[in-house]
């Protein structure tokens, strides 16, 4: 993974820009913020699905091994698509970026939970409930927003 950068906390989302372009009958994918973030698909839809799988795997591994994770940068262009990792990784990333250097114990106390419960969420090892996510957001002084994208 790349080095950490300053995080704009005003609108925190786990969407990473990827360049997707057709060439020789396939769609290639390259993430601008993620080292080794390459894949391809036989259609644009398949390329986006493969991109989400690769992104989820790379970010999950970085979280599990406590490696630095780059915050997604804004990139624009006609061949740039915003790719989201799976929901478990999104939750773990948002918690990771939001709590920054705040100890897990402090977040857990604010939630009325244990640090062990929070510790399972951040490296994407658990499936937190919506109630738990709401408590995490409140403990961190954030608003939880759930959205479907097309």
Helices and strands as residue ranges (DSSP letters): G 9-11, E 15-23, E 26-31, E 38-41, H 44-64, E 80-84, H 87-99, H 104-111, H 115-122, H 130-139
